[in-house]
Each structure stands twice: as C-alpha cells, then as structure tokens.
Amino acid sequence: MPDLFSPLKIGLLTTRNRVVMAPMTRCRAPAPVQSPGRINAEYYAQRSGDDGAGLIVSEATQVSPAGRGYPNTPGLHSEEQVAGWKLVTEAVHARGSLIFAQLWHVGRVSHEVYQPDGRAPMSSSPSAKSGECVLPDGTKAPYPTPRAMTVEDIREVTEQYRHAANNARAAGFDGVELHGANGYLPDQFTRDGVNRRTDQYGGSIENRIRFIFNLTRMLVDVWGADRVGVRLSPSGAFGDMIDSDPKATFGHLVQKYNQLPLAYLHIMEAMEGDIRRGKELVPGYEPIPVSHFRPLTRHTLITNAGFTFEKGQEYLHRGWADAIAFGIPFISNPDLTARFRAMASGTPVELAPGDPATFYWPGVGPMEVGYTSYPAMMRAETDVIHA
C-alpha cells in the first residue's frame, strides 16, 4: 500500500516520495526581466531533497508577455529567463528532486497595461471577469472586456507555448505542466460559462476541449512521452468559472487524454472558496471529488487543494490518487516531508503557520521575508526523525 514516503514512477522518471510541491504564484520575479534569480533558487532548493518534495511544479510561468496578468511573475520566453530558471533547476537537482515548469497564459485575467500592444487581453469570448486586476504599480482596476481570439490568434498562442516548452528544456526542467485550471486561458475555452464561440472551438464539449487538447499534444511532441502533465480544476470557481455540466466536460477531457502518453494528470479538488463562489454562481453546485476521475484515466493522478497529512495518506491508501500536492503548507514548512515523517512515527510535530500578507508578494519588507525566511526544524529534531 503506497504512502506519502513511497517512491513513484512516472514514465522513465522516479520521484523519491509522493509529496508534490504544488505550483504557487509568489510574485517575486521583479521587472523588467521577470526572471528568477538566486533567491528564487534558494527558495526552491529549501523545499527539495529527502525532507522536501519528490516533485516540484514551478510557480505559474507565462509563455509570452501577453500571457501575464500579475506583477512580478516569471516568464519562459526570453534568454534571461532561461538563464534564471537554470539556477533553480540546478539547485533542485543538486538535492535530488525533480522539477516541472508550469506553463501559463492568463487570457482574460489581465489588463491593457500588461499587453505589449496596449490592446484588451485575449480570451475565448468577449466575456469579462468580475473584480479588479492588480496592476504593475500595485493599484487596481476593473478587468476589461477581452477580445475573442481569432483562429490566427490561437495559432500564435500555440507557438508561444511551443517556444516556452523548448525554453523549459533549455533551462533544465524535467518536464512541463500545462496550466489548464483556475480560470486561465485553456480553462476559458474548456468551460461553457465563458466560451460562447460558435466555430470549431466552441459549442460542443469536443469543440471546447480542442484548444487545451491540441496544446497538450503539441507539448508532448516537444517533450516526448511521460514528460508532460496537465492541471485541471473541474470544481474550481476562481475567475468566475462555471460549466453547465462539469462532470461531462471534464470526464470527456480526462478520457480523451488517454490517447496521449502523459506524465500525469493534476486534478484539483474544491477549496472552501470554490464551494462558496460556486454556490453563488450555480444553483445546486456540487464539488467533484478526484475519485470520480480515477476510473476514467490510465495516467498517474496527482491531486491538490487543502490536504493535510492524514487526508493525503487516506487518498493514497484508497487509491484515489497516486501523489498529493501541497501548496500553502510548503510556504512556511520547507521541510514538509520531514515533518510528515515525524507525524507518521508518532513524534509530536506542528506545522509552522505562514503569513498570508507575504504569500503573493513581499510587501514592504525585504524579498526574503515570508519567502526564504521560514526555518526548517531544529537539527536535533531532524536527527530523531531519521534515527
């Protein structure tokens, strides 16, 4: 029976455990180059190794300047960014962990000031997201109505993903994860709450999943078998995302992915915020557990969203997932796996609390505060854990 400390074989790769560090936007790649540096390499290295994650999925990384929608998020479209990410991958590999780059285009979750041409951001349809966008200077503005992508736009964006995927290889990543979740561009095509198109990319489920499936197939062409993962959020409501029949939509997509030699599917369960917002948007909203998708896929299945040590162990024991991704716990517990190992042995260990004020950006303090400043457990405790 697998547990969080068992190795996991993903194609030709083997992770040292089944603890995955989830992708987390931390907004610490300053302008103008939006590139990681040595402090980012230190951050990822702290969360690698036997005491950390067997597999790390990088923070969401934009595939082009137009794919950006938040301040100080990194990209993978320039030589400077490739060099910056090399620092990260080398630091992670030195500690024996694997790292995939999460490829990202925010679509409508952006603003004209982020767009190189100053035009409205792109989406599947001209449907605006509610709320306000955080601009590069920290001020906020309402999200604009996006422009519907033409077929030529879709081709151009696909090539941007291809370019970023090749850059990820050059930067030393072990694979890539397509960010198809959380209301970003691929999700804006997949769900009919946003996608109002009437061409080959809209209407039926098969048409709506065409964009995300073709992107995935292209990434497999670039990276080869077992080096591409996909993240989905069938129960997610972030970004005002709804679908008239999410079980049918995502069930069809998950089954269609059986045609491709993927490394894994990364399917999020609903967070409290998703459930609350989902009920506001859709009468009768019900979250879909990852166990619903287990019999539909032949691929390694990673799940994520609000997991504790106990809940993660239960999902592995029941066979509902093959690995568990942890997000917020990894922010303030760089040696999260060591702490879990202590819990499994009966040693009383508490997870360190994080400071939400520095989750997404440093605030007024130095960049390392709330980022690389969280300590691992005392060495004496660690010796007991490994005895």
Disulfide bonds with the S-S distance in Angstrom:
none
